[in-house]
Structure formats: C-alpha cells, structure tokens
Amino acid sequence: MEDEGIELPSAIAAVRLLILIGCRLGEIVTLKWEYVNFAGKALRLRASKTGAEVVHLG
C-alpha cells in the first residue's frame, strides 16, 4: 500500500493564503495572529524589501 502523505491543516491553510492573496511564502509562514485584523479584513505584514505592507482580504 502506498503512502498518500499527510495533510497538515496549517500547511493547507498556508497554501490557500498564498493562492488567494498573493503574499510571499516567507510572509505567510512567519505570520502571527497579532498581524491579523479581522474587523478590517486585512493582514499587517512586517517590513520586507518594500517596507511594511497591509494586505486586504476579500
């Protein structure tokens, strides 16, 4: 019987975020709950090459 792999919920969520909002992999894997603004439907990302960024969620 072949191993079909393990689907980790956090990995699945990270892939969905990458596809849906177009962030970089490093931004998603280092994301913390304190960066998430549920009321404003946005992610406030730390400084990257272009500086701090707000990503609006649909």
PyMOL Python script that loads the backbone (N, CA, C, O; Angstrom):
from pymol import cmd

cmd.read_pdbstr("""\
ATOM      1  N   MET A   1       0.841  -1.186   0.000  1.00  0.00           N
ATOM      2  CA  MET A   1       0.000   0.000   0.000  1.00  0.00           C
ATOM      3  C   MET A   1       0.882   1.243   0.000  1.00  0.00           C
ATOM      4  O   MET A   1       1.840   1.333   0.768  1.00  0.00           O
ATOM      5  N   GLU A   2       0.562   2.172  -0.841  1.00  0.00           N
ATOM      6  CA  GLU A   2       1.354   3.382  -0.999  1.00  0.00           C
ATOM      7  C   GLU A   2       0.945   4.449   0.010  1.00  0.00           C
ATOM      8  O   GLU A   2      -0.238   4.600   0.315  1.00  0.00           O
ATOM      9  N   ASP A   3       1.928   5.190   0.529  1.00  0.00           N
ATOM     10  CA  ASP A   3       1.649   6.283   1.458  1.00  0.00           C
ATOM     11  C   ASP A   3       1.122   7.476   0.673  1.00  0.00           C
ATOM     12  O   ASP A   3       1.783   7.972  -0.239  1.00  0.00           O
ATOM     13  N   GLU A   4      -0.069   7.928   1.035  1.00  0.00           N
ATOM     14  CA  GLU A   4      -0.685   9.050   0.330  1.00  0.00           C
ATOM     15  C   GLU A   4      -0.247  10.396   0.885  1.00  0.00           C
ATOM     16  O   GLU A   4      -0.656  11.429   0.356  1.00  0.00           O
ATOM     17  N   GLY A   5       0.563  10.422   1.922  1.00  0.00           N
ATOM     18  CA  GLY A   5       1.031  11.665   2.510  1.00  0.00           C
ATOM     19  C   GLY A   5       0.127  12.139   3.625  1.00  0.00           C
ATOM     20  O   GLY A   5      -0.995  11.658   3.787  1.00  0.00           O
ATOM     21  N   ILE A   6       0.614  13.059   4.368  1.00  0.00           N
ATOM     22  CA  ILE A   6      -0.129  13.619   5.486  1.00  0.00           C
ATOM     23  C   ILE A   6      -0.483  15.054   5.145  1.00  0.00           C
ATOM     24  O   ILE A   6       0.379  15.835   4.743  1.00  0.00           O
ATOM     25  N   GLU A   7      -1.742  15.397   5.304  1.00  0.00           N
ATOM     26  CA  GLU A   7      -2.176  16.762   5.041  1.00  0.00           C
ATOM     27  C   GLU A   7      -2.294  17.505   6.364  1.00  0.00           C
ATOM     28  O   GLU A   7      -3.217  17.250   7.137  1.00  0.00           O
ATOM     29  N   LEU A   8      -1.382  18.407   6.627  1.00  0.00           N
ATOM     30  CA  LEU A   8      -1.414  19.192   7.850  1.00  0.00           C
ATOM     31  C   LEU A   8      -2.320  20.392   7.654  1.00  0.00           C
ATOM     32  O   LEU A   8      -2.186  21.101   6.656  1.00  0.00           O
ATOM     33  N   PRO A   9      -3.245  20.641   8.581  1.00  0.00           N
ATOM     34  CA  PRO A   9      -4.151  21.793   8.434  1.00  0.00           C
ATOM     35  C   PRO A   9      -3.423  23.120   8.259  1.00  0.00           C
ATOM     36  O   PRO A   9      -3.873  23.973   7.493  1.00  0.00           O
ATOM     37  N   SER A  10      -2.306  23.309   8.957  1.00  0.00           N
ATOM     38  CA  SER A  10      -1.579  24.574   8.827  1.00  0.00           C
ATOM     39  C   SER A  10      -0.948  24.718   7.446  1.00  0.00           C
ATOM     40  O   SER A  10      -0.892  25.824   6.908  1.00  0.00           O
ATOM     41  N   ALA A  11      -0.475  23.625   6.869  1.00  0.00           N
ATOM     42  CA  ALA A  11       0.110  23.670   5.528  1.00  0.00           C
ATOM     43  C   ALA A  11      -0.963  23.963   4.485  1.00  0.00           C
ATOM     44  O   ALA A  11      -0.733  24.722   3.543  1.00  0.00           O
ATOM     45  N   ILE A  12      -2.129  23.362   4.658  1.00  0.00           N
ATOM     46  CA  ILE A  12      -3.227  23.605   3.730  1.00  0.00           C
ATOM     47  C   ILE A  12      -3.672  25.063   3.802  1.00  0.00           C
ATOM     48  O   ILE A  12      -3.921  25.691   2.773  1.00  0.00           O
ATOM     49  N   ALA A  13      -3.770  25.594   5.006  1.00  0.00           N
ATOM     50  CA  ALA A  13      -4.160  26.997   5.178  1.00  0.00           C
ATOM     51  C   ALA A  13      -3.128  27.934   4.553  1.00  0.00           C
ATOM     52  O   ALA A  13      -3.495  28.934   3.937  1.00  0.00           O
ATOM     53  N   ALA A  14      -1.845  27.619   4.706  1.00  0.00           N
ATOM     54  CA  ALA A  14      -0.790  28.454   4.129  1.00  0.00           C
ATOM     55  C   ALA A  14      -0.875  28.472   2.613  1.00  0.00           C
ATOM     56  O   ALA A  14      -0.725  29.527   1.997  1.00  0.00           O
ATOM     57  N   VAL A  15      -1.113  27.327   2.010  1.00  0.00           N
ATOM     58  CA  VAL A  15      -1.230  27.255   0.549  1.00  0.00           C
ATOM     59  C   VAL A  15      -2.445  28.053   0.077  1.00  0.00           C
ATOM     60  O   VAL A  15      -2.375  28.744  -0.939  1.00  0.00           O
ATOM     61  N   ARG A  16      -3.543  27.962   0.799  1.00  0.00           N
ATOM     62  CA  ARG A  16      -4.731  28.738   0.427  1.00  0.00           C
ATOM     63  C   ARG A  16      -4.441  30.234   0.476  1.00  0.00           C
ATOM     64  O   ARG A  16      -4.833  30.975  -0.425  1.00  0.00           O
ATOM     65  N   LEU A  17      -3.756  30.677   1.524  1.00  0.00           N
ATOM     66  CA  LEU A  17      -3.410  32.097   1.614  1.00  0.00           C
ATOM     67  C   LEU A  17      -2.505  32.524   0.464  1.00  0.00           C
ATOM     68  O   LEU A  17      -2.699  33.588  -0.125  1.00  0.00           O
ATOM     69  N   LEU A  18      -1.514  31.690   0.147  1.00  0.00           N
ATOM     70  CA  LEU A  18      -0.611  32.011  -0.955  1.00  0.00           C
ATOM     71  C   LEU A  18      -1.374  32.177  -2.264  1.00  0.00           C
ATOM     72  O   LEU A  18      -1.097  33.093  -3.038  1.00  0.00           O
ATOM     73  N   ILE A  19      -2.315  31.306  -2.504  1.00  0.00           N
ATOM     74  CA  ILE A  19      -3.082  31.353  -3.751  1.00  0.00           C
ATOM     75  C   ILE A  19      -4.045  32.533  -3.770  1.00  0.00           C
ATOM     76  O   ILE A  19      -4.156  33.231  -4.778  1.00  0.00           O
ATOM     77  N   LEU A  20      -4.740  32.756  -2.660  1.00  0.00           N
ATOM     78  CA  LEU A  20      -5.817  33.744  -2.648  1.00  0.00           C
ATOM     79  C   LEU A  20      -5.363  35.193  -2.507  1.00  0.00           C
ATOM     80  O   LEU A  20      -6.011  36.085  -3.054  1.00  0.00           O
ATOM     81  N   ILE A  21      -4.272  35.453  -1.793  1.00  0.00           N
ATOM     82  CA  ILE A  21      -3.911  36.851  -1.571  1.00  0.00           C
ATOM     83  C   ILE A  21      -2.566  37.251  -2.164  1.00  0.00           C
ATOM     84  O   ILE A  21      -2.206  38.427  -2.127  1.00  0.00           O
ATOM     85  N   GLY A  22      -1.820  36.301  -2.708  1.00  0.00           N
ATOM     86  CA  GLY A  22      -0.604  36.629  -3.433  1.00  0.00           C
ATOM     87  C   GLY A  22       0.574  37.075  -2.586  1.00  0.00           C
ATOM     88  O   GLY A  22       1.452  37.779  -3.083  1.00  0.00           O
ATOM     89  N   CYS A  23       0.614  36.687  -1.335  1.00  0.00           N
ATOM     90  CA  CYS A  23       1.765  37.013  -0.484  1.00  0.00           C
ATOM     91  C   CYS A  23       2.924  36.072  -0.793  1.00  0.00           C
ATOM     92  O   CYS A  23       2.752  35.038  -1.438  1.00  0.00           O
ATOM     93  N   ARG A  24       4.093  36.448  -0.324  1.00  0.00           N
ATOM     94  CA  ARG A  24       5.264  35.594  -0.474  1.00  0.00           C
ATOM     95  C   ARG A  24       5.226  34.497   0.584  1.00  0.00           C
ATOM     96  O   ARG A  24       4.620  34.666   1.642  1.00  0.00           O
ATOM     97  N   LEU A  25       5.868  33.389   0.297  1.00  0.00           N
ATOM     98  CA  LEU A  25       5.899  32.248   1.211  1.00  0.00           C
ATOM     99  C   LEU A  25       6.435  32.650   2.579  1.00  0.00           C
ATOM    100  O   LEU A  25       5.867  32.263   3.600  1.00  0.00           O
ATOM    101  N   GLY A  26       7.515  33.417   2.616  1.00  0.00           N
ATOM    102  CA  GLY A  26       8.105  33.855   3.882  1.00  0.00           C
ATOM    103  C   GLY A  26       7.158  34.709   4.703  1.00  0.00           C
ATOM    104  O   GLY A  26       7.176  34.649   5.933  1.00  0.00           O
ATOM    105  N   GLU A  27       6.338  35.498   4.043  1.00  0.00           N
ATOM    106  CA  GLU A  27       5.369  36.337   4.752  1.00  0.00           C
ATOM    107  C   GLU A  27       4.285  35.485   5.400  1.00  0.00           C
ATOM    108  O   GLU A  27       3.812  35.802   6.491  1.00  0.00           O
ATOM    109  N   ILE A  28       3.898  34.417   4.738  1.00  0.00           N
ATOM    110  CA  ILE A  28       2.839  33.557   5.257  1.00  0.00           C
ATOM    111  C   ILE A  28       3.336  32.674   6.393  1.00  0.00           C
ATOM    112  O   ILE A  28       2.657  32.541   7.411  1.00  0.00           O
ATOM    113  N   VAL A  29       4.504  32.071   6.236  1.00  0.00           N
ATOM    114  CA  VAL A  29       4.982  31.146   7.276  1.00  0.00           C
ATOM    115  C   VAL A  29       5.421  31.871   8.542  1.00  0.00           C
ATOM    116  O   VAL A  29       5.503  31.254   9.604  1.00  0.00           O
ATOM    117  N   THR A  30       5.704  33.164   8.451  1.00  0.00           N
ATOM    118  CA  THR A  30       6.076  33.922   9.651  1.00  0.00           C
ATOM    119  C   THR A  30       4.917  34.754  10.189  1.00  0.00           C
ATOM    120  O   THR A  30       5.090  35.530  11.129  1.00  0.00           O
ATOM    121  N   LEU A  31       3.742  34.595   9.596  1.00  0.00           N
ATOM    122  CA  LEU A  31       2.559  35.342  10.010  1.00  0.00           C
ATOM    123  C   LEU A  31       2.170  34.989  11.445  1.00  0.00           C
ATOM    124  O   LEU A  31       2.185  33.821  11.831  1.00  0.00           O
ATOM    125  N   LYS A  32       1.823  36.007  12.226  1.00  0.00           N
ATOM    126  CA  LYS A  32       1.378  35.814  13.603  1.00  0.00           C
ATOM    127  C   LYS A  32      -0.037  36.351  13.739  1.00  0.00           C
ATOM    128  O   LYS A  32      -0.452  37.226  12.979  1.00  0.00           O
ATOM    129  N   TRP A  33      -0.779  35.822  14.713  1.00  0.00           N
ATOM    130  CA  TRP A  33      -2.156  36.252  14.913  1.00  0.00           C
ATOM    131  C   TRP A  33      -2.253  37.748  15.170  1.00  0.00           C
ATOM    132  O   TRP A  33      -3.251  38.370  14.807  1.00  0.00           O
ATOM    133  N   GLU A  34      -1.241  38.332  15.784  1.00  0.00           N
ATOM    134  CA  GLU A  34      -1.289  39.771  16.082  1.00  0.00           C
ATOM    135  C   GLU A  34      -1.242  40.626  14.821  1.00  0.00           C
ATOM    136  O   GLU A  34      -1.558  41.814  14.877  1.00  0.00           O
ATOM    137  N   TYR A  35      -0.853  40.048  13.684  1.00  0.00           N
ATOM    138  CA  TYR A  35      -0.805  40.777  12.417  1.00  0.00           C
ATOM    139  C   TYR A  35      -2.144  40.743  11.685  1.00  0.00           C
ATOM    140  O   TYR A  35      -2.324  41.432  10.681  1.00  0.00           O
ATOM    141  N   VAL A  36      -3.083  39.939  12.188  1.00  0.00           N
ATOM    142  CA  VAL A  36      -4.372  39.757  11.521  1.00  0.00           C
ATOM    143  C   VAL A  36      -5.401  40.711  12.113  1.00  0.00           C
ATOM    144  O   VAL A  36      -5.617  40.734  13.325  1.00  0.00           O
ATOM    145  N   ASN A  37      -6.030  41.491  11.253  1.00  0.00           N
ATOM    146  CA  ASN A  37      -7.082  42.415  11.659  1.00  0.00           C
ATOM    147  C   ASN A  37      -8.399  41.890  11.082  1.00  0.00           C
ATOM    148  O   ASN A  37      -8.731  42.144   9.924  1.00  0.00           O
ATOM    149  N   PHE A  38      -9.142  41.151  11.915  1.00  0.00           N
ATOM    150  CA  PHE A  38     -10.386  40.555  11.439  1.00  0.00           C
ATOM    151  C   PHE A  38     -11.431  41.617  11.119  1.00  0.00           C
ATOM    152  O   PHE A  38     -12.128  41.522  10.109  1.00  0.00           O
ATOM    153  N   ALA A  39     -11.540  42.620  11.971  1.00  0.00           N
ATOM    154  CA  ALA A  39     -12.537  43.676  11.760  1.00  0.00           C
ATOM    155  C   ALA A  39     -12.265  44.440  10.465  1.00  0.00           C
ATOM    156  O   ALA A  39     -13.189  44.755   9.715  1.00  0.00           O
ATOM    157  N   GLY A  40     -11.003  44.731  10.214  1.00  0.00           N
ATOM    158  CA  GLY A  40     -10.629  45.462   8.999  1.00  0.00           C
ATOM    159  C   GLY A  40     -10.372  44.574   7.804  1.00  0.00           C
ATOM    160  O   GLY A  40     -10.069  45.067   6.718  1.00  0.00           O
ATOM    161  N   LYS A  41     -10.491  43.250   7.989  1.00  0.00           N
ATOM    162  CA  LYS A  41     -10.259  42.273   6.921  1.00  0.00           C
ATOM    163  C   LYS A  41      -8.926  42.516   6.231  1.00  0.00           C
ATOM    164  O   LYS A  41      -8.859  42.680   5.013  1.00  0.00           O
ATOM    165  N   ALA A  42      -7.854  42.535   7.043  1.00  0.00           N
ATOM    166  CA  ALA A  42      -6.535  42.819   6.483  1.00  0.00           C
ATOM    167  C   ALA A  42      -5.443  42.119   7.272  1.00  0.00           C
ATOM    168  O   ALA A  42      -5.626  41.754   8.434  1.00  0.00           O
ATOM    169  N   LEU A  43      -4.310  41.940   6.620  1.00  0.00           N
ATOM    170  CA  LEU A  43      -3.093  41.457   7.265  1.00  0.00           C
ATOM    171  C   LEU A  43      -2.103  42.610   7.281  1.00  0.00           C
ATOM    172  O   LEU A  43      -1.891  43.259   6.256  1.00  0.00           O
ATOM    173  N   ARG A  44      -1.505  42.868   8.414  1.00  0.00           N
ATOM    174  CA  ARG A  44      -0.495  43.913   8.514  1.00  0.00           C
ATOM    175  C   ARG A  44       0.853  43.202   8.603  1.00  0.00           C
ATOM    176  O   ARG A  44       1.229  42.692   9.659  1.00  0.00           O
ATOM    177  N   LEU A  45       1.579  43.174   7.477  1.00  0.00           N
ATOM    178  CA  LEU A  45       2.832  42.447   7.387  1.00  0.00           C
ATOM    179  C   LEU A  45       4.004  43.313   7.828  1.00  0.00           C
ATOM    180  O   LEU A  45       4.011  44.529   7.639  1.00  0.00           O
ATOM    181  N   ARG A  46       4.977  42.666   8.409  1.00  0.00           N
ATOM    182  CA  ARG A  46       6.193  43.373   8.850  1.00  0.00           C
ATOM    183  C   ARG A  46       6.990  43.846   7.644  1.00  0.00           C
ATOM    184  O   ARG A  46       6.681  43.503   6.503  1.00  0.00           O
ATOM    185  N   ALA A  47       8.000  44.623   7.911  1.00  0.00           N
ATOM    186  CA  ALA A  47       8.838  45.192   6.845  1.00  0.00           C
ATOM    187  C   ALA A  47       9.472  44.085   6.007  1.00  0.00           C
ATOM    188  O   ALA A  47       9.977  43.095   6.535  1.00  0.00           O
ATOM    189  N   SER A  48       9.433  44.273   4.711  1.00  0.00           N
ATOM    190  CA  SER A  48      10.102  43.379   3.769  1.00  0.00           C
ATOM    191  C   SER A  48      10.986  44.245   2.888  1.00  0.00           C
ATOM    192  O   SER A  48      11.402  45.324   3.311  1.00  0.00           O
ATOM    193  N   LYS A  49      11.276  43.808   1.700  1.00  0.00           N
ATOM    194  CA  LYS A  49      12.100  44.597   0.777  1.00  0.00           C
ATOM    195  C   LYS A  49      11.490  45.965   0.498  1.00  0.00           C
ATOM    196  O   LYS A  49      12.204  46.951   0.321  1.00  0.00           O
ATOM    197  N   THR A  50      10.159  46.011   0.459  1.00  0.00           N
ATOM    198  CA  THR A  50       9.475  47.258   0.124  1.00  0.00           C
ATOM    199  C   THR A  50       8.901  47.962   1.351  1.00  0.00           C
ATOM    200  O   THR A  50       8.193  48.959   1.206  1.00  0.00           O
ATOM    201  N   GLY A  51       9.187  47.469   2.547  1.00  0.00           N
ATOM    202  CA  GLY A  51       8.678  48.077   3.766  1.00  0.00           C
ATOM    203  C   GLY A  51       7.426  47.376   4.277  1.00  0.00           C
ATOM    204  O   GLY A  51       6.988  46.379   3.702  1.00  0.00           O
ATOM    205  N   ALA A  52       6.856  47.894   5.346  1.00  0.00           N
ATOM    206  CA  ALA A  52       5.648  47.311   5.913  1.00  0.00           C
ATOM    207  C   ALA A  52       4.512  47.395   4.913  1.00  0.00           C
ATOM    208  O   ALA A  52       4.460  48.305   4.085  1.00  0.00           O
ATOM    209  N   GLU A  53       3.599  46.430   5.000  1.00  0.00           N
ATOM    210  CA  GLU A  53       2.555  46.348   3.985  1.00  0.00           C
ATOM    211  C   GLU A  53       1.242  45.894   4.638  1.00  0.00           C
ATOM    212  O   GLU A  53       1.241  45.097   5.577  1.00  0.00           O
ATOM    213  N   VAL A  54       0.148  46.409   4.128  1.00  0.00           N
ATOM    214  CA  VAL A  54      -1.184  45.968   4.540  1.00  0.00           C
ATOM    215  C   VAL A  54      -1.784  45.220   3.353  1.00  0.00           C
ATOM    216  O   VAL A  54      -1.871  45.761   2.250  1.00  0.00           O
ATOM    217  N   VAL A  55      -2.194  43.986   3.581  1.00  0.00           N
ATOM    218  CA  VAL A  55      -2.827  43.176   2.541  1.00  0.00           C
ATOM    219  C   VAL A  55      -4.295  43.052   2.896  1.00  0.00           C
ATOM    220  O   VAL A  55      -4.643  42.516   3.948  1.00  0.00           O
ATOM    221  N   HIS A  56      -5.154  43.547   2.023  1.00  0.00           N
ATOM    222  CA  HIS A  56      -6.600  43.497   2.268  1.00  0.00           C
ATOM    223  C   HIS A  56      -7.145  42.148   1.824  1.00  0.00           C
ATOM    224  O   HIS A  56      -6.796  41.637   0.760  1.00  0.00           O
ATOM    225  N   LEU A  57      -8.003  41.586   2.656  1.00  0.00           N
ATOM    226  CA  LEU A  57      -8.598  40.286   2.388  1.00  0.00           C
ATOM    227  C   LEU A  57     -10.001  40.473   1.831  1.00  0.00           C
ATOM    228  O   LEU A  57     -10.732  41.369   2.254  1.00  0.00           O
ATOM    229  N   GLY A  58     -10.367  39.630   0.888  1.00  0.00           N
ATOM    230  CA  GLY A  58     -11.699  39.698   0.290  1.00  0.00           C
ATOM    231  C   GLY A  58     -12.775  39.130   1.169  1.00  0.00           C
ATOM    232  O   GLY A  58     -13.946  39.125   0.787  1.00  0.00           O
TER     233      GLY A  58
END
""", "prot")
cmd.dss("prot")
cmd.show_as("cartoon", "prot")
cmd.util.cbc("prot")
cmd.orient("prot")
